[in-house]
Every structure is written in structure tokens, then in C-alpha cells.
Amino acid sequence: MKKSFPIDNWLQNIGIIFTAILAALLLKMFVLDAVYIPSPSMEKTLFTGDYVLVNKLIYGAKFPGRLPFPNAVIPFLQLPSLKNIRRGDIIIFELPQKDSSSLSQNLKYFVKRCVALAGDTIAIQNGDVYVNGEVLKLHLDSHPNSIDEFESTIVPKKGTTVDITKDNYLDWERLIREEGHTIMMTSTSEIIIDNKPASSYTIEKNYLFVLGDNLNHSYDSRYWGFLPEENIIGKAMMVYWSLSKLNPSGGFSGFLSSIRWNRIGRFVD
């Protein structure tokens, strides 16, 4: 005689599974996430093959405009931050715009070090990073002779009004477009913003300047511009797993030898 399985037990098990899935989803979306380091741009802090936990709460967890389900849309919301972004923080973020490089197309998140905040003045000379006229003492690994200099530049700050001229048009064109406006320069060098003549523009967002610790091999703000604060996902917290390059013919022993045991559990700073 077969023993029947009460339907209440089925419903209870389904409820437990659903609750566990929902809890894991919320944890990943708003509390903790994980990223893989695919390049040497953050050496000698983070190595290629490191897997890093990301603290999403610290800068204010974001409720995205789209959930990972088809056609599921909710308004964008952000919780209060637990801590302000500081110079030297290693942050995880999305690029501020669609980029044409194959590197950016293959990566969802980027990992870099914040070196300058909104309103700071940033410059790179002889391999040294200067912020507000002082050398920034961080874990930057560079070879001065091979680092291109970066002219002194002020990181855009919300509420700041800047003059727009034919001479600096290209410096501000992309930022103004990314803030949701149209901009063009006529054949007579007149600046048109949102279909109206303009000689100035008031910045609407706070921005950051980010660099890789390995300045010689990093795709960062020197190439794609300033990072809007709203693009930040979280702060790098800890290396939870790390693998060096695998030896395809090494089998299981090769896999074990590729594990960087000394990096597992290391906090990121």
C-alpha cells in the first residue's frame, strides 16, 4: 500500500524553496555581490584571477529600475549611505556610457581606486598622482618613464556652473550628453544646448576620478572620463577565492596548485 504525501508538506517545501531563492536574490541585489578580476589593472592590490566580495550597502543600496525578470520595472530608489566615498576606496561600478572597446563590452562591472572626489583637482606628473596639489600616497604601481602626463583638471561637482566655449566644447560635450541634454556647435561657433543658445552649463551630478593601481596597464578615467557617483555598485571588501593561470594538462593536481591560498580571506584596502 502506497503512503500518500500530504499536500501541506508539498506547499511547505515549495514555500521554503521560494523564500530561500528570494532571500538569495535580495542579498545579491542589495547587500553582497561578487566580482572576478580579469586583468592586472589593480595589481599589486588585486590580482588577475581574484574573486572579490562587494559591499553594496556601504554607499547606499540601490533599487534598480529593472529587476532580473522580463518586463519587471520598478522606480529607481536608493537607501541612505552608511559611509561617504573616500579617496583611496576601491570601488566597483558600471561604465558611465556605452563604450566602443571590446574590453568594456565583455565586462559588466569595473574595479578601480577612487583617487579624486567631486571638486578635487587631479593631475599626473612623472608617474605621481597629484590631488589638490599634493602627491596621493596610495598603492599605485607605476613606472614614471612610461606614464603619460595628465593635465591638471577639476573633477565636476554638482551645482558648479562652467563656461562653454568653442575652445573647451569637446571637453564638456560628452558629459552634457550623458546628463541627458543635447548639445551642438554651429558653423559660426555658437553653442546650442537643448535647442537654445548657451554660454554656460550647470553640472547636475557629482563625479569621481578613478585609476587602476597598475597605472601602466589600466583602462580608467584617463581614457573614458569622469565617473558619475550614481554608477557605483559598492566597495571591494575581501578576496574570497583566487586562482592563478590553470595548467590544462595538470588535472586535479594542477587545479590545486593554481589556488592562491595566501590570498583567500584577505581584506582589500
HELIX and SHEET records of a PDB file:
HELIX    1   1 ILE A    7  PHE A   30  1                                  24    
HELIX    2   2 PRO A   40  MET A   42  5                                   3    
HELIX    3   3 SER A  102  GLN A  105  1                                   4    
HELIX    4   4 PRO A  144  SER A  146  5                                   3    
HELIX    5   5 TYR A  169  GLU A  178  1                                  10    
HELIX    6   6 LEU A  215  HIS A  217  5                                   3    
HELIX    7   7 SER A  221  TRP A  224  1                                   4    
HELIX    8   8 GLU A  229  ASN A  231  5                                   3    
HELIX    9   9 GLY A  251  SER A  258  1                                   8    
HELIX   10  10 TRP A  261  ARG A  263  5                                   3    
SHEET    1   A 7 LEU A  32  TYR A  36  0                                        
SHEET    2   A 7 ASP A  50  ASN A  55 -1                                        
SHEET    3   A 7 ILE A 232  SER A 242 -1                                        
SHEET    4   A 7 ILE A  90  PHE A  93 -1                                        
SHEET    5   A 7 PHE A 110  ALA A 116 -1                                        
SHEET    6   A 7 TYR A 207  LEU A 211 -1                                        
SHEET    7   A 7 LEU A 227  PRO A 228 -1                                        
SHEET    1   B 4 LEU A  32  TYR A  36  0                                        
SHEET    2   B 4 ASP A  50  ASN A  55 -1                                        
SHEET    3   B 4 ILE A 232  SER A 242 -1                                        
SHEET    4   B 4 ARG A 266  PHE A 267 -1                                        
SHEET    1   C 2 LYS A  62  PHE A  63  0                                        
SHEET    2   C 2 LEU A  77  GLN A  78 -1                                        
SHEET    1   D 4 GLU A 134  VAL A 135  0                                        
SHEET    2   D 4 ASP A 128  VAL A 131 -1                                        
SHEET    3   D 4 THR A 121  GLN A 125 -1                                        
SHEET    4   D 4 PHE A 150  ILE A 154 -1                                        
SHEET    1   E 2 THR A 161  ASP A 163  0                                        
SHEET    2   E 2 SER A 200  THR A 202 -1                                        
SHEET    1   F 3 ILE A 183  MET A 185  0                                        
SHEET    2   F 3 ILE A 191  ILE A 193 -1                                        
SHEET    3   F 3 LYS A 196  PRO A 197 -1                                        
END                                                                             
